């Protein structure tokens, strides 16, 4: 069982990178001769509030977050794992023309996964 492989597979399934933290007991025992391990995969999720949500990572092979009872994998969906937003993360989009004025709105680019940082500008009327 390869813990790194599980993190890479999870990142591929979700379609974006993860920050993976590995914690190892280093002390073996009869059931887990190589010790116990916890893997916490931090996933950027700007829609989560505060610190987000931590859950066991279930996969097709390991429904309870572990395949062997020694290594446990978690997914922590949190905006704290996101890069800071920059002006490059949004784009201008023409919205409407009324009474000789033009309204432009700013929208996040579809692939944007960021939190904090630059605040998206308000609509602009010219």
Buried (B, 14 or more C-beta within 10 A) or exposed (E): EEBEEBBEBBBEEBEEEBBBEEEEEEEEEEEBEBEBBBBBBBBBBBEBEEEBEEEEBEBEEBEEBBBEEBBBBBBBBBBBBBEEBEEEBBEEEEBEEEEEEEBBBBEBEEEBBBBEEEEEEEEEEE
